[in-house]
Amino acid sequence: MNIIVVGAGIAGLSTAWSLVKAGHSVTLLEQGATIPNPLAASGDHHRIIRRAYRASTGYGALITEAYDAWSEMWGDLGENHLDPRGFLCVSREPGDEAEEYREGMEAGGWPIDLLDPDAAVKRWPFLAPGSFRYAYFSADGGALHCRRIATGLAAWLRAHGANVYENSKVTAIDADSGRVELVSGETLQAYRVVVAAGAWVLKLFPELSGELKTYRTALAYVEPPADLKAAWEAAPVILDVGGKTDGYMIPPSGGAGMKFGSGLHKVPTSDADWNREPVEGEGEAIRDLFSPPIARIQEYRVTEVVTCAYTFTADERFLAHETGRVLVVSACSGHGYKFGAAVGRRVAAAVGDGDTAGLKRWLRADLG
């Protein structure tokens, strides 16, 4: 089957990978000058993978499949791009997100190491004494090296016969005919079109604006105090710092520096290209959200601020939409990267067998 995939983020790359393995003829179109596109949500250096989810979401049960899909990909690429350093959560208030994640881990029967504040500070000296109720660690998590994955997948696709085009922005898609128009005026046509355009999907399918919303957010790369560098080098990823701060931290990994990110620091936008330049003081504002429970936060020097654009559904679940010959996939909502390889396998399977309804249930983690 002749298939066009629009977008070379993790969902598009993984879908193309799975389609090629299934014997399809694949053309992959990326609007950016390079793969990975640094402006894409999955174009940054690293992202968290972890098993922790609220017990009610269903996504925690899908992580096993995600790990299996990544393992298949590592075998094909000949390299493993997962740093399995585990994850840490810190609870500061009863019922905060960290505690909800703990309940989800316990409900799933996944082991955690629960530490009181004194033991946690002794193990991770960057934590501020007296600023949290408890901490817990799971070995079942770490950091995925996004840019290395994208580079490897693009090379693998080219080596296995896929047509991979950069600087190929899609401006219109005719769903009935499967015709794709590029900004250059060139047109391509395929039996099926898979659109995995991330935050740019609403420019192609504005009718999805009732289900998908676009947000602009920013991430801060920081350098820790010199006496804490060794502790951070050996630290797990910090999935949640408790309280009302929706924030995560990734220690130095895969040649990239330490990153602070927060869901509190995002703004709605109607345009994925809007305001992509960092604002003065933005990095320090993100950094300061993490105190408490991080000690001596003012001593962390901001080295870089990176902006990102994401699509979210209201319930933070993934979405598929089929119209004519086109299948639109949005596996984002701020937590989709860890499922990227599994999403690609599932989308490719649905294109092959026509079970779009089953794909939608899986993307929404409707496991009942």
C-alpha positions in Angstrom: 0.0 0.0 0.0 1.2 3.5 -0.9 1.1 5.7 2.3 2.1 9.3 3.1 3.0 10.2 6.7 2.9 13.9 7.5 5.1 14.9 10.4 8.4 13.4 11.5 8.0 13.7 15.3 8.1 10.5 17.3 4.6 9.5 16.2 5.2 10.0 12.5 8.7 8.4 12.6 7.4 5.4 14.5 4.4 5.0 12.3 6.6 5.1 9.2 9.0 2.6 10.8 6.2 0.2 11.5 4.6 0.6 8.1 7.9 -0.1 6.3 8.3 -3.2 8.4 4.8 -4.3 7.3 5.8 -4.0 3.6 4.1 -0.7 2.7 5.6 1.9 0.4 6.1 5.0 2.7 6.8 8.7 2.0 7.5 10.8 5.1 7.1 14.6 4.9 8.7 16.9 7.5 8.2 20.7 7.4 11.4 21.4 9.3 14.9 21.8 7.8 16.1 18.8 9.8 14.9 15.6 11.5 14.5 16.1 14.4 12.8 19.5 14.0 13.9 21.4 17.1 10.6 23.3 17.1 8.6 20.1 17.4 7.3 18.7 20.8 9.5 15.7 20.4 12.5 17.6 19.0 14.2 18.3 22.4 17.1 16.3 23.9 15.3 14.0 26.3 11.9 13.1 27.7 10.7 11.0 30.6 9.4 7.5 30.5 7.8 6.1 33.7 5.2 3.6 34.8 3.5 6.0 37.2 0.0 7.1 36.3 -3.2 7.7 38.3 -5.0 4.4 38.8 -8.0 5.7 36.9 -6.4 6.7 33.6 -5.5 3.3 32.1 -2.2 4.5 30.7 -0.2 2.8 33.4 -1.3 -0.5 32.0 0.0 0.4 28.5 3.6 1.1 29.6 4.5 -2.6 29.3 3.6 -2.5 25.6 5.5 0.8 25.2 8.7 -0.8 26.7 8.2 -3.8 24.3 7.9 -1.5 21.3 11.0 0.5 22.3 13.0 -2.8 22.7 11.9 -3.8 19.1 13.1 -0.4 17.9 16.4 -0.6 19.6 17.0 -4.0 17.9 16.3 -2.4 14.5 18.4 0.7 15.1 21.3 -1.3 16.7 21.4 1.2 19.6 19.5 1.6 22.8 18.5 5.2 23.5 17.0 4.8 26.9 18.8 5.8 30.1 17.1 3.6 32.7 17.9 5.6 35.8 14.5 5.3 37.4 12.2 8.1 38.7 11.6 9.9 41.9 8.4 11.6 43.2 8.1 13.9 46.2 4.8 14.5 48.0 4.3 17.8 49.8 0.5 17.8 50.4 -2.1 15.0 51.0 -3.7 14.0 47.7 -1.2 15.9 45.5 -0.2 14.4 42.1 2.8 12.6 43.5 0.5 10.8 46.0 -1.9 10.0 43.2 1.0 8.5 41.2 2.0 6.5 44.3 -1.5 5.1 44.5 -1.4 4.2 40.9 1.8 2.3 41.3 0.5 0.4 44.3 -2.8 -0.4 42.5 -0.8 -1.9 39.6 1.4 -3.9 42.0 4.6 -2.1 40.9 7.2 -1.9 43.7 8.5 1.5 45.0 11.0 2.4 47.6 9.2 4.7 50.1 11.5 7.1 52.1 10.9 9.5 54.9 12.3 13.0 54.5 15.5 12.4 56.4 16.4 9.3 54.4 15.5 11.0 51.1 17.6 14.1 51.8 20.5 11.8 52.7 20.2 9.9 49.5 19.5 13.0 47.3 21.1 16.0 48.9 19.6 18.5 46.5 16.3 18.1 48.4 15.4 20.7 51.0 15.0 19.3 54.5 11.6 19.9 56.1 9.9 20.8 52.7 8.1 17.5 52.0 6.1 14.6 53.5 7.9 11.7 51.9 9.6 10.6 48.7 9.5 7.4 46.7 11.7 5.9 44.0 11.0 3.4 41.2 13.6 1.8 39.0 10.9 1.5 36.3 11.6 4.7 34.4 14.3 7.0 33.0 15.1 9.3 30.1 14.5 8.7 26.4 17.1 10.5 24.2 14.7 12.1 21.6 17.2 13.5 19.1 19.2 10.4 18.9 16.0 8.4 18.4 14.8 10.7 15.6 18.2 10.7 13.9 18.4 6.9 14.0 14.9 6.4 12.7 15.3 8.8 9.8 18.5 6.9 8.8 16.8 3.5 9.2 13.9 4.6 7.1 16.1 5.8 4.3 18.2 2.6 4.4 15.0 0.5 4.1 13.5 2.2 1.1 11.3 4.9 2.5 11.2 8.4 0.9 12.0 10.9 3.6 11.7 14.6 2.8 12.7 17.5 4.9 11.7 21.1 4.1 8.4 19.7 2.9 5.6 21.7 4.6 2.1 20.4 3.8 -0.4 23.2 3.3 -3.5 21.2 2.3 -4.8 17.6 2.2 -7.7 16.4 0.2 -9.1 13.6 2.3 -11.3 12.1 -0.4 -8.5 11.6 -2.9 -5.5 11.3 -0.6 -3.8 14.2 -2.4 -1.3 16.2 -0.4 -0.2 19.7 -1.4 3.2 21.2 -0.4 4.1 24.8 0.2 6.2 24.5 -3.0 3.1 23.8 -5.0 4.0 20.2 -5.6 1.4 17.6 -5.0 1.7 14.0 -3.9 -1.0 11.3 -3.8 -1.3 8.1 -1.8 -3.9 5.4 -1.0 -3.7 6.4 2.7 -2.4 9.5 4.5 -1.4 9.5 8.2 -1.2 12.9 9.7 1.0 13.1 12.8 1.7 16.8 12.7 1.7 17.5 16.4 0.8 21.1 17.3 0.5 22.0 13.6 -2.4 19.6 13.0 -5.0 22.2 13.5 -3.6 24.2 10.6 -4.5 21.3 8.3 -7.7 20.2 10.1 -9.2 23.2 11.9 -12.4 21.3 12.5 -10.6 19.4 15.3 -10.3 22.5 17.3 -13.3 21.4 19.4 -11.3 18.4 20.6 -7.7 19.6 20.5 -6.2 22.8 22.0 -2.7 24.1 21.3 -0.5 25.5 24.1 2.9 27.2 24.0 5.2 26.2 26.9 8.9 26.5 27.7 11.6 24.4 29.3 14.7 25.7 31.2 18.1 24.0 31.1 20.1 24.7 34.2 23.5 24.1 35.7 23.4 23.0 39.4 25.7 24.2 42.1 29.2 22.7 41.8 28.9 20.7 45.0 25.6 19.1 43.9 26.7 18.1 40.3 27.8 14.6 41.3 24.4 14.0 43.1 22.5 15.1 40.0 24.6 13.0 37.7 23.5 9.9 39.6 20.0 11.0 40.3 16.8 9.6 38.9 14.4 11.7 36.8 12.1 13.7 39.0 8.6 13.0 37.8 6.7 15.2 40.3 7.8 17.6 43.0 4.4 17.6 44.8 2.1 20.3 46.1 0.5 22.4 43.4 3.6 22.4 41.1 3.1 20.4 38.0 6.8 20.0 37.4 9.4 17.5 36.3 13.2 17.5 36.2 15.6 15.5 34.1 19.2 15.2 35.3 22.1 15.4 32.8 21.6 12.5 30.4 22.8 11.5 26.9 25.1 14.4 26.6 22.4 17.0 27.4 22.2 19.2 30.4 19.7 19.2 33.2 16.1 20.3 32.3 13.3 21.8 34.4 9.8 21.7 32.9 6.4 22.7 34.3 2.8 22.4 33.1 2.1 25.5 35.1 4.2 27.5 32.6 2.0 27.1 29.5 -0.3 29.4 27.7 -3.1 28.7 25.1 -2.5 29.8 21.5 -4.2 29.4 18.2 -0.9 29.1 16.3 1.8 26.6 17.0 4.4 29.1 15.6 3.3 31.9 18.0 5.9 33.4 20.3 8.5 30.8 20.0 11.3 33.0 21.2 12.0 32.9 24.9 10.9 35.8 27.0 13.4 37.6 29.3 13.4 36.0 32.8 11.3 33.0 31.6 13.9 30.5 32.5 14.3 31.8 36.0 10.6 31.8 36.5 10.4 28.2 35.6 13.4 27.3 37.8 11.9 29.1 40.8 8.7 27.0 40.7 10.8 24.0 42.0 11.5 25.6 45.4 10.4 23.8 47.5 11.4 21.0 47.5 14.7 21.7 45.7 17.1 23.4 48.0 19.2 26.5 47.1 17.3 27.1 43.9 18.8 30.5 43.3 22.2 28.9 42.8 21.0 27.0 39.8 22.1 28.9 36.7 19.8 29.0 33.7 21.8 28.1 30.6 19.1 27.9 27.9 15.3 28.2 27.5 13.6 26.1 24.8 10.0 26.7 23.7 7.6 23.9 22.7 4.1 23.7 21.3 1.7 20.9 22.3 -1.8 19.8 21.5 -3.9 18.7 24.5 -7.3 17.2 24.8 -9.5 18.2 27.7 -9.0 14.9 29.5 -5.3 14.5 28.4 -6.0 11.4 26.4 -4.7 10.6 22.9 -6.9 11.0 19.8 -7.4 9.6 16.3 -9.7 11.0 13.7 -10.5 9.4 10.4 -11.9 11.2 7.4 -11.8 9.7 3.9 -8.3 8.4 3.2 -6.8 10.3 6.0 -6.1 9.2 9.6 -5.1 12.0 12.0 -3.3 10.9 15.1 -2.6 13.2 18.1 -0.7 11.2 20.8 0.4 14.2 22.8 -1.4 15.9 25.7 2.0 16.5 27.3 2.7 12.8 28.1 2.7 11.0 24.7 6.4 10.6 23.9 7.0 7.6 26.1 4.3 5.7 24.0 5.8 6.8 20.7 7.1 3.5 19.5 3.9 1.7 20.6 1.7 4.4 18.9 3.6 3.8 15.7 3.0 0.1 15.8 -0.7 0.5 16.6 -1.3 3.1 13.9 0.4 1.0 11.3 -1.7 -2.0 12.3 -4.9 0.0 12.0 -3.9 1.3 8.6 -3.3 -2.3 7.6 -6.4 -4.0 9.0 -8.8 -1.0 9.0 -9.6 -1.3 12.8 -9.6 2.4 13.5 -12.2 1.9 16.3 -9.8 -0.4 18.1 -7.0 2.1 17.6 -9.1 4.9 19.1 -9.9 2.7 22.2 -6.2 1.9 22.7 -5.2 5.6 22.3 -7.7 6.6 24.9 -6.5 3.7 27.2 -10.1 2.4 27.3 -9.1 -1.0 28.5 -12.5 -2.3 29.7 
